[in-house]
């Protein structure tokens, strides 16, 4: 099955990409998403018992940057490539290869883990995210990716209704979390095979994990709908939204050095001006790259330092992409 649509998530780090190595997956067309929590405070290595990194990796990992109120996405597989974070038993149904996009969110859904971290001196929403009580900015960051996947790959803006808490089942105190194991939320094989939209690890058959607990994924879907279009037919008497602007291909670094003259320089300057980066132009964008333009590029790079650093004023493919996206409202500033 051929992969269609963009396979790299805008702005996502490719530093821990496993899709081109020994754990590369199968081609598929994603139509559903599975949310996980890592139950840790850093991006895992996803190593197996033999220490092989990436052996159990999802499609992406989201690392909250609480100071900037952003999620830094780390992509491990192409969007339409099967990941490896789900258990897939012999017989039964397919899980990883069942058109499932897998999203791991760094943090915890377990109240016992949250309490232990707090006792150890870590602050909730500062040093870690407890996803059942995630702040709205974090849910909005997840909604950005959910919306992008809807617009570019058609994953519906819907989710399962019941997201069970990771706490103990009051009917079985001290035995097992409500969302763990054979929980009431777990889908049957037939339900999973027919499923489209978003669910959690706790919903996938053949699996026992209960993450992401009672995360408010309905709020994620609401935010995705409020700030974007679902990609389906427009509502009655509502005009269809305009097509999203298409980014021109990056022409090469030589067009953006000081003194270079080209239409590409003019295009970049227009994006930087529209995005409000750096010192304001006294006259306006031109076809010549000046020191002022390099300063504006540096301002953009400093704002997104973890993704675009170093802030050296030199325009490469990612800086070109971020200038385009911020100018066109495709990336939050």
For each residue, the residues with C-beta under 8 A, 3 or more apart:
1: 27 28 29
2: 27
3: 7 27 29 78 79 80 81
4: 29 80 153
5: 79 80 152 153
6: 9 10 79 152
7: 3 78 79 80 81
8: 12 14 75 78 79
9: 6 12 60 73 75 79 145 148
10: 6 148 321 325 330 331
11: 73 304 307 318 321 322 325 331
12: 8 9 60 73 74 75
13: 16 72 73 74 75 307
14: 8 17 75
15: 74
16: 13 43 53 54 57 61 74 76
17: 14 20 75 76 77
18: 21 23 24 46 53 54 57 76 77
19: 23 24 25 76 77 78 81
20: 17 24
21: 18 24 54
22: 52
23: 18 19 52 54 55 57 84
24: 18 19 20 21 77 81
25: 19 77 81 82 83 84 96 97
26: 81 82 97
27: 1 2 3 80 81
28: 1 80 81 82 97 98 99
29: 1 3 4 80 99 153
30: 33 79 80 99 100 101 149 153 155
31: 99 153 154 155 156 196
32: 98 99 100 101 155 195 196 197 198 199
33: 30 100 101 102 103 146 149 155 197 198 199
34: 58 85 86 100 101 102 103 198 199 200 201 203 204
35: 103 105 142 198 199 200 201 211 212 215 217
36: 58 85 102 103 104 105 200 201 209 211 212
37: 104 105 106 107 108 109 131 211 212 213 215
38: 43 44 61 104 105 106 107 108
39: 108 109 110 113 211
40: 44 106 108
41: 106 107 117 122 127 128
42: 63 106
43: 16 38 61 63 74 106
44: 38 40 47 61 104
45: 53 54
46: 18 53 54 55 56 57 58 76 84 85
47: 44 50 51 52 53 54 55 56
48: 51 52 55 56
49:
50: 47 55
51: 47 48
52: 22 23 47 48 55
53: 16 18 45 46 47
54: 16 18 21 23 45 46 47 57 76 84
55: 23 46 47 48 50 52 84
56: 46 47 48 84 85
57: 16 18 23 46 54 61 76 77 83 84 85
58: 34 36 46 61 76 77 83 84 85 102 103 104
59: 75 76 77 79 81 83 101 102 103
60: 9 12 73 74 75 76 102 103 104 145
61: 16 38 43 44 57 58 73 74 76 103 104 105 106
62: 71 72 73 74 103 104 105 106 141 142 145
63: 42 43 71 72 73 74 106
64: 70 71 72 105 106 107 128 129 138 141
65: 68 69 70 71 72 306
66: 69 125 126 127 129
67:
68: 65
69: 65 66 135 137 138 141
70: 64 65 137 141 332
71: 62 63 64 65 105 138 141 142 145
72: 13 62 63 64 65 306 307
73: 9 11 12 13 60 61 62 63 145
74: 12 13 15 16 43 60 61 62 63
75: 8 9 12 13 14 17 59 60
76: 16 17 18 19 46 54 57 58 59 60 61 83
77: 17 18 19 24 25 57 58 59 81 82 83
78: 3 7 8 19 81
79: 3 5 6 7 8 9 30 59 101 149 152 153
80: 3 4 5 7 27 28 29 30 153
81: 3 7 19 24 25 26 27 28 59 77 78
82: 25 26 28 77 96 97 100
83: 25 57 58 59 76 77 86 96 100 101 102
84: 23 25 46 54 55 56 57 58 96
85: 34 36 46 56 57 58 96 102 104 201
86: 34 83 95 96 100 102 201 204 206 207
87: 95 206 207 208
88: 94 95 96 97 206
89: 92 206
90:
91:
92: 89 189 205 206
93: 98 189 192 193 205 206
94: 88 97 98
95: 86 87 88 98 100 192 204 205 206 207
96: 25 82 83 84 85 86 88 100 102
97: 25 26 28 82 88 94 100
98: 28 32 93 94 95 192 193
99: 28 29 30 31 32
100: 30 32 33 34 82 83 86 95 96 97 204
101: 30 32 33 34 59 79 83 149 153 155
102: 33 34 36 58 59 60 83 85 86 96
103: 33 34 35 36 58 59 60 61 62 142 145
104: 36 37 38 44 58 60 61 62 85
105: 35 36 37 38 61 62 64 71 129 131 142 212
106: 37 38 40 41 42 43 61 62 63 64 128 129
107: 37 38 41 64 128 129 130 131 134
108: 37 38 39 40 113 114 117 128 129 130 131
109: 37 39 130 131 132 166 210 211 212 213 214 215
110: 39 113 114 166 177 213
111: 114 115 130 132 165 166 167
112: 115 116
113: 39 108 110 116 117
114: 108 110 111 117 118 124 128 130
115: 111 112 118 119
116: 112 113 119 120
117: 41 108 113 114 120 122 124 127 128
118: 114 115 121 122 123 124
119: 115 116
120: 116 117
121: 118
122: 41 117 118 126 127 128
123: 118 126 127 128
124: 114 117 118 127 128 129 130 133
125: 66 128 129 130 135
126: 66 122 123
127: 41 66 117 122 123 124
128: 41 64 106 107 108 114 117 122 123 124 125
129: 64 66 105 106 107 108 124 125 134 135 138
130: 107 108 109 111 114 124 125 133 134
131: 37 105 107 108 109 134 138 212 213 215
132: 109 111 165 166 212 213 214 215 216
133: 124 130
134: 107 129 130 131 138 139 215 216
135: 69 125 129 138 139
136: 139 140 219 223
137: 69 70 140 141
138: 64 69 71 129 131 134 135 141 142
139: 134 135 136 142 143 216 219 220 223
140: 136 137 143 144 223 227
141: 62 64 69 70 71 137 138 144 145
142: 35 62 71 103 105 138 139 145 146 220
143: 139 140 146 147 220 221 223 224 227
144: 140 141 147 148 224 227 332
145: 9 60 62 71 73 103 141 142 148 149
146: 33 142 143 149 150 155 157 198 220 221 224
147: 143 144 150 151 157 224 227 228
148: 9 10 144 145 151 152
149: 30 33 79 101 145 146 152 153 155
150: 146 147 153 154 155 156 157 224 228 230 231
151: 147 148 228 229 231 244
152: 5 6 79 148 149
153: 4 5 29 30 31 79 80 101 149 150
154: 31 150 231
155: 30 31 32 33 101 146 149 150 196 197 198
156: 31 150 196 197 230
157: 146 147 150 197 221 224 225 230 231
158: 196 197 198 221
159: 197 198 199 217 218 220 221
160: 163 185 197 198 199 200 203 217
161:
162: 184 185
163: 160 179 185 200 202 212 213 214 215 216 217
164: 178 179 183 184 185 202 210 213 214
165: 111 132 177 178 179 213 214
166: 109 110 111 132 177 178 179 180 210 211 213 214
167: 111 177 178 213
168: 172 173 174 175 176 177 178
169: 172 173 175 176 177 178
170: 173
171:
172: 168 169 175 176
173: 168 169 170
174: 168
175: 168 169 172
176: 168 169 172 180 181
177: 110 165 166 167 168 169 180 210
178: 164 165 166 167 168 169 183 210
179: 163 164 165 166 183 185 200 202 210 211 213 214
180: 166 176 177 183 202 208 209 210
181: 176 208 210
182: 186
183: 164 178 179 180 186 202 210
184: 162 164
185: 160 162 163 164 179 200 202 203
186: 182 183 202 203 204 205 207
187: 191 192 195 199 203 204 205
188: 191 192 205
189: 92 93 192 193 205
190: 193 194
191: 187 188 194 195 205
192: 93 95 98 187 188 189 195 204 205
193: 93 98 189 190
194: 190 191
195: 32 187 191 192 199
196: 31 32 155 156 158
197: 32 33 155 156 157 158 159 160
198: 32 33 34 35 146 155 158 159 160 217 220 221
199: 32 33 34 35 159 160 187 195 203 204
200: 34 35 36 160 163 179 185 203 204 211 212 213 215 217
201: 34 35 36 85 86 204 207 209 210 211 212
202: 163 164 179 180 183 185 186 207 209 210 211 212 213
203: 34 160 185 186 187 199 200
204: 34 86 95 100 186 187 192 199 200 201 207
205: 92 93 95 186 187 188 189 191 192
206: 86 87 88 89 92 93 95
207: 86 87 95 186 201 202 204
208: 87 180 181
209: 36 180 201 202
210: 109 164 166 177 178 179 180 181 183 201 202 213
211: 35 36 37 39 109 166 179 200 201 202
212: 35 36 37 105 109 131 132 163 200 201 202 215 217
213: 37 109 110 131 132 163 164 165 166 167 179 200 202 210
214: 109 132 163 164 165 166 179
215: 35 37 109 131 132 134 163 200 212
216: 132 134 139 163 219 220
217: 35 159 160 163 198 200 212 220 221
218: 159 221 222
219: 136 139 216 222 223
220: 139 142 143 146 159 198 216 217 223 224
221: 143 146 157 158 159 198 217 218 224 225
222: 218 219 225 226
223: 136 139 140 143 219 220 226 227
224: 143 144 146 147 150 157 220 221 227 228
225: 157 221 222 228 230
226: 222 223
227: 140 143 144 147 223 224
228: 147 150 151 224 225
229: 151 234 241
230: 150 156 157 225
231: 150 151 154 157
232:
233:
234: 229 238 239 240 241
235: 238
236:
237:
238: 234 235
239: 234
240: 234
241: 229 234
242:
243:
244: 151 328 330
245: 324 328 330
246:
247: 320 321 324 325
248: 251 267 324
249:
250: 316 317 320 321
251: 248 255 262 264
252: 255
253: 256 257 314 315 316
254: 257 260
255: 251 252 260 262 264 265 289
256: 253 260 264 265 268 289 293 297 314 315
257: 253 254 260 289 314
258: 289 290 291 294
259: 288 289
260: 254 255 256 257 265 288 289
261: 265 287 288 289
262: 251 255 265 266 287
263: 266 267 287
264: 251 255 256 267 268
265: 255 256 260 261 262 268 269 286 287 288 289 293
266: 262 263 269 270 285 286 287
267: 248 263 264 270 271
268: 256 264 265 271 272 293 297 315 320 323
269: 265 266 272 273 281 285 286 289 293 296
270: 266 267 273 274 285 327
271: 267 268 274 275 323 324 326 327 328
272: 268 269 275 277 278 285 293 296 297 300 323 327
273: 269 270 276 277 281 284 285 296
274: 270 271 327
275: 271 272 300 323 326 327 333
276: 273 333
277: 272 273 296 297 299 300 303 323 326
278: 272 292 295 296 297 298 299 300
279: 292 295 296
280:
281: 269 273 284 285 292
282:
283: 286
284: 273 281
285: 266 269 270 272 273 281
286: 265 266 269 283 290
287: 261 262 263 265 266
288: 259 260 261 265
289: 255 256 257 258 259 260 261 265 269 293 294
290: 258 286 293 294
291: 258 294 295
292: 278 279 281 295 296
293: 256 265 268 269 272 289 290 296 297
294: 258 289 290 291 297 298 313 314
295: 278 279 291 292 298 299 313
296: 269 272 273 277 278 279 292 293 299 300
297: 256 268 272 277 278 293 294 300 301 313 314 315 319 323
298: 278 294 295 301 302 311 312 313
299: 277 278 295 296 302 303
300: 272 275 277 278 296 297 303 304 308 319 322 323 326
301: 297 298 304 305 308 309 310 311 312 313 319
302: 298 299 305 311
303: 277 299 300 333
304: 11 300 301 307 308 322
305: 301 302 308 309 311
306: 65 72 309
307: 11 13 72 304 318 322
308: 300 301 304 305 311 318 319 322
309: 301 305 306
310: 301
311: 298 301 302 305 308
312: 298 301
313: 294 295 297 298 301
314: 253 256 257 294 297 319
315: 253 256 268 297 319 320 323
316: 250 253 319 320
317: 250 320 321
318: 11 307 308 321 322
319: 297 300 301 308 314 315 316 322 323
320: 247 250 268 315 316 317 323 324
321: 10 11 247 250 317 318 324 325
322: 11 300 304 307 308 318 319 325 326 331
323: 268 271 272 275 277 297 300 315 319 320 326 327
324: 245 247 248 271 320 321 327 328 330
325: 10 11 247 321 322 328 330 331
326: 271 275 277 300 322 323 329 330 331 333
327: 270 271 272 274 275 323 324
328: 244 245 271 324 325
329: 326
330: 10 244 245 324 325 326
331: 10 11 322 325 326
332: 70 144
333: 275 276 303 326
